[in-house]
Amino acid sequence: MATTEPEKPIDECVMHDHPVPASELGRYSVDRDPHSEQDIARYVEIEASDEAVQHVERVKREVVLCEIYDIWDVTTDKDRWWVITNLTNLYSQKYFPSLDYTISFHIGLMARLRSREGRIDPDEPTPFDEVIRRVDQAQHRHEAAVEVEDFQAVGMLLREGLISLISALSQRVPIDPLVERPQKANVVAWTELLANSLLPGGSHKDLRQLLKNTAKDAWQVANWLTHTRNATRGASSMVINSCQTTVGHFIQALEGGRAEKVGRCPVCQSNDLRSHFDVGIPPEGEYYTSCGVCEWTDHPSQSDNAAT
């Protein structure tokens, strides 16, 4: 009598043999941060201008010497990147396959960049990109300068940088409509007006005066460098540092003032509020805020999420 072999048990565990498309991965991410993801996607599409971002995912956060570094895994239509913040930089996973090595490399590189005297390093698009570009151009011109005319050109670039700073601030700092606006190139008068608005009240008296004094001094020495026939490399370096300090002070005053006004999240009362810049907000791009705990944001396109 023929015997029959026992039937093999049915294996209910089926593994698919094809990858999930990068554009679909976001559907299955449990911990999403859409506003930060958008910032990173914009950054990658600026740096890798011929690539389109398909997926962005934060994979890790490292704290080294009190500095926070967020690590993102970004997939485009052509490549896959590590993006690490503070300061933000991207690394092709083709050449940097090890994440631990990439983090160590990034921290070392950023430490070297920060140690460069007078260097201003924007880590994302901001309304001050033109200001920073002009100041950086002045630094590069200074490094290659030989003749007096070269140092005078440094002064001219710094003057234009300070005027650009006033232009960017005047569009974002609320000013009493009854107050008369100075002429566009009257940097000293504008900095007085802006400092009063950015740092009002008796508790800010000393900081407000510091802002005014450094701005006035920077404008005066930039004008001096533009016209003097006795410029030296040392003098040019001092003027650059003075202008960089002024730019940094005003940006910090604007950002600090925005954070103080926002305070806590109006929905969940968390202090974990982040600032983003969206070039698509009319007329020329604008900052908006999001909460890192809940989904609240004051982005104009998502005003329904704002607390009423």
C-alpha positions in Angstrom: 0.0 0.0 0.0 1.5 3.3 -1.0 2.2 5.8 1.7 1.6 9.5 1.3 4.0 12.1 2.6 2.6 14.4 5.3 1.6 17.8 3.9 4.1 20.6 4.6 2.8 23.3 6.9 1.8 26.5 5.2 4.3 29.3 5.9 2.2 32.4 6.7 5.3 34.6 7.0 5.8 36.1 3.5 8.7 38.4 3.0 8.5 40.7 0.0 11.5 40.8 -2.3 11.2 44.4 -3.5 12.0 47.7 -1.7 9.3 50.2 -0.7 9.6 53.2 -3.0 11.2 56.2 -1.2 8.3 58.4 -1.9 6.0 56.0 0.1 8.2 55.6 3.2 6.8 58.7 4.9 3.5 56.9 5.2 5.0 54.5 7.7 7.1 56.8 9.8 5.7 56.9 13.3 7.6 59.9 14.6 7.2 62.7 12.0 8.4 66.3 12.2 7.1 67.8 8.9 8.4 71.3 9.4 12.0 70.2 10.1 11.7 67.6 7.3 10.8 70.5 5.0 13.8 72.5 6.1 16.1 69.6 5.4 14.5 68.8 2.0 14.9 72.5 1.0 18.5 72.4 2.1 19.3 69.2 0.1 17.6 70.5 -3.1 19.6 73.7 -2.8 22.9 71.9 -2.3 22.1 69.1 -4.8 20.2 71.3 -7.3 19.7 68.6 -9.9 18.1 66.1 -7.4 14.5 65.9 -6.1 14.0 64.8 -2.5 11.7 61.8 -2.1 12.0 60.9 1.6 13.4 62.6 4.7 13.7 60.9 8.1 15.5 61.8 11.3 17.4 58.8 12.5 19.4 60.0 15.4 20.2 62.9 17.8 23.7 63.2 19.3 24.7 65.6 22.1 28.4 66.3 22.1 30.0 68.9 24.4 26.5 70.5 25.0 26.0 70.8 21.2 23.0 69.1 19.7 23.4 67.4 16.3 20.3 66.0 14.4 21.1 63.3 11.8 18.8 62.9 8.9 18.6 60.1 6.2 17.6 61.7 2.9 16.7 59.9 -0.3 16.5 61.7 -3.6 15.8 60.5 -7.1 19.6 60.1 -7.7 21.4 59.6 -4.4 21.0 59.0 -0.7 22.5 61.4 1.8 23.3 61.9 5.5 22.4 65.5 6.6 23.8 66.6 9.9 22.9 69.9 11.6 24.8 72.5 13.6 26.1 73.6 11.2 24.1 71.8 8.5 26.1 69.8 6.0 25.3 66.8 3.7 27.4 63.7 2.9 26.7 61.2 0.2 26.1 57.7 1.7 28.1 56.3 -1.3 31.2 57.9 0.1 30.2 58.0 3.8 28.5 54.6 4.4 29.3 54.5 8.2 27.0 56.9 10.1 29.3 56.9 13.2 32.3 57.9 11.1 30.3 60.6 9.4 29.1 62.1 12.7 32.7 62.2 14.0 33.9 63.7 10.7 31.1 66.3 10.7 31.8 67.4 14.3 35.5 67.8 13.6 34.8 69.8 10.4 32.3 72.1 12.1 34.7 72.8 14.9 37.3 73.9 12.4 34.8 76.1 10.6 33.7 77.8 13.8 37.3 78.4 14.7 37.9 80.5 11.5 38.1 84.1 12.6 35.3 86.3 11.5 33.5 83.6 9.5 29.7 83.8 9.3 28.1 80.5 8.5 24.4 80.4 7.7 23.1 76.8 8.0 19.8 77.5 6.2 18.2 80.1 3.9 17.4 83.2 5.8 16.3 86.8 5.0 19.9 87.8 5.8 21.6 85.8 3.0 22.5 88.9 1.0 24.0 90.5 4.1 26.1 87.5 4.9 27.2 87.1 1.3 28.5 90.7 1.2 30.3 90.4 4.5 31.9 87.1 3.3 32.9 88.8 0.0 34.6 91.5 2.1 36.5 88.8 4.1 37.7 87.0 0.9 38.7 90.4 -0.7 40.6 91.2 2.5 42.5 87.9 2.4 43.7 88.6 -1.2 44.3 92.3 -0.7 47.7 93.8 -1.5 47.2 97.4 -2.5 45.4 100.3 -0.8 42.6 100.1 -3.4 42.0 96.5 -2.4 41.4 97.5 1.3 39.1 100.3 0.1 37.1 97.8 -1.8 36.7 95.8 1.5 35.3 98.9 3.1 32.8 99.4 0.2 31.6 95.8 0.5 31.1 96.2 4.2 29.1 99.4 3.7 26.8 97.6 1.3 26.5 94.8 3.8 25.3 97.1 6.5 22.8 98.8 4.1 21.5 95.3 3.2 21.1 94.6 6.9 19.0 97.6 7.4 16.9 96.7 4.4 16.3 93.1 5.7 15.5 94.3 9.2 13.2 97.1 8.2 10.9 94.6 6.5 10.6 92.4 9.6 10.8 94.7 12.7 7.5 96.4 13.6 8.0 100.2 13.7 5.6 102.8 14.9 3.8 104.1 11.7 3.9 107.7 13.2 7.7 107.6 13.3 9.4 109.2 10.3 11.5 106.7 8.3 15.1 107.8 7.6 16.6 107.6 4.1 17.6 104.1 3.0 21.4 104.7 3.3 21.2 106.5 6.7 22.4 103.5 8.6 23.0 105.2 11.9 19.5 106.7 12.1 18.0 103.3 11.0 19.9 101.4 13.6 18.7 103.8 16.3 15.1 103.3 15.2 15.5 99.5 14.9 17.3 99.1 18.2 14.5 101.0 20.0 11.9 98.6 18.5 13.9 95.4 19.0 14.9 96.1 22.6 12.3 98.4 24.2 11.8 99.2 27.9 14.1 100.0 30.8 15.3 96.4 31.3 16.9 96.5 27.8 18.5 99.9 28.2 22.1 98.7 28.3 21.7 96.2 25.5 19.9 98.7 23.4 22.8 101.2 23.8 25.3 98.4 23.0 23.4 97.7 19.8 23.4 101.4 18.8 27.0 102.0 19.6 28.4 99.0 17.8 26.3 99.8 14.7 27.4 103.5 14.7 31.1 102.5 15.1 30.9 99.8 12.4 29.4 102.2 9.9 31.9 104.9 10.7 35.0 102.7 10.3 33.6 101.1 7.2 33.3 104.5 5.6 36.8 105.4 6.8 38.2 102.2 5.2 36.4 103.0 2.0 38.1 106.4 1.6 41.4 106.3 3.5 44.8 106.1 1.7 46.5 104.7 4.8 44.7 101.4 5.1 46.6 98.4 6.4 45.8 94.7 6.7 45.4 95.0 10.5 43.0 98.0 10.2 41.0 96.1 7.5 40.6 93.1 9.8 39.4 95.2 12.7 36.7 96.9 10.5 35.5 93.5 9.2 35.2 92.2 12.8 33.3 95.3 13.8 30.8 94.9 11.0 30.4 91.1 11.7 29.7 91.9 15.3 27.0 94.4 14.3 25.3 92.0 11.9 25.4 89.2 14.6 24.0 91.5 17.3 21.0 92.6 15.2 20.1 89.1 14.0 20.4 87.8 17.5 18.2 90.6 18.8 15.6 89.9 16.1 15.6 86.1 16.7 15.6 86.5 20.5 12.7 88.9 20.4 10.7 86.5 18.2 11.3 83.6 20.6 10.3 85.7 23.7 7.1 86.9 22.0 6.1 83.3 21.0 6.9 81.9 24.5 5.3 78.6 24.9 3.2 76.5 22.5 -0.4 77.8 22.7 -1.7 74.3 22.3 0.4 72.1 24.6 2.4 74.8 26.5 5.7 73.2 25.6 8.9 75.3 25.3 10.1 73.2 22.4 9.4 75.8 19.7 11.5 75.9 16.6 12.0 78.7 14.0 11.9 77.9 10.3 12.2 80.2 7.2 10.0 79.5 4.2 11.0 81.4 1.0 7.5 80.6 -0.3 5.7 82.9 2.2 4.9 86.2 0.3 6.1 88.7 -0.4 9.8 87.7 0.0 9.8 84.8 2.4 9.2 84.8 6.2 9.9 83.0 9.4 7.3 80.8 11.0 7.2 78.7 14.2 6.3 75.1 14.9 6.1 73.0 18.1 8.3 70.0 18.5 5.8 68.2 20.7 2.4 68.7 19.1 1.5 69.6 15.5 0.9 73.3 16.1 2.4 75.9 13.7 1.7 79.5 12.8 2.6 79.0 9.2 0.1 81.0 7.1 -0.9 78.0 5.0 -1.8 76.0 8.1 -3.5 78.7 10.2 -6.3 76.3 11.1 -3.8 74.6 13.5 -3.1 77.8 15.3 -4.7 78.3 18.7 -7.7 80.6 18.8 
